[in-house]
Amino acid sequence: MQTINFLSLELNQLGFWFALGLGIAVGSFLNVVIYRMPKALFPEGASEVSESRSSPFACLFSPPSTTPCCGKTISWHDNLPIVSWLWLRAKCRYCTKSISVRYIGVELVTGLSFAWAFIQFGQTWITLFYCCFFALLIVLFCIDLETFYLPDYFTYSVLWLGLFGSAMDILPLMPVDAILGACIGYSLPWAVNFLYRFWRRRDGFGGGDFKLLAALGAWLGASTIIPILAIASVLALLAMGAVIPMRKEKFSLERMLPFGPFLILAGVLVLVWGSPLYWL
């Protein structure tokens, strides 16, 4: 019995480190997605996004990786997740310009999220589903933060993956609750935006926020929609309260704010720690 327990512990530890390393490697690829997809969706000189292109994902595989600052081809030894960033001291080898901390941040967060999924669910299909869930949310978080846009390719992927997982009895959520969560997640902010538009003659939410909250509802259920919206709103207000004084700007209701990242943060908080009612 002790031998079996010892082997189980060793396998769990091995699985944890494998999940962490796999997540870090996937995070390196997510950096490519975050950098290149907006360029494919927003062609140079275009005034609006174009998601009707036949193969927008081709940009992820060609051309080879290049430095964003000077356009030099990146050697394999300068493209190792985390290690290369630290070895180069966060500077480009060729022009010595700083490399954004986002790159190592995405790799670390992806690795930690994959490791969390393994700790929670072990070697199961649900772990794979949650790894995909986290990877898609990280891409959406960074793209929306930089471009104020949530690509349908990724929001719909989160939505349908959640509905499929619940329908196949892989995710710990009944299909009815997943569908109801998606419906309420979309309709509630839509209704709020309708009233805001009637009052202010402009949108308060972007259409991508409706789809993102619907996708989170498909994973977390209908009961989490209001807590996610409430937490996201508080986080957004705190962020504005911190950023506006730093930039010496005046508060204005007309100020644009990417709300997707706050919805994602709120969704992850609810996933990890449950409803705010259980925090007290």
Helices and strands as residue ranges (DSSP letters): H 2-41, G 56-60, G 76-78, H 83-87, H 101-121, H 125-147, H 152-167, H 175-200, H 207-220, G 222-224, H 225-247, H 260-273, G 276-278
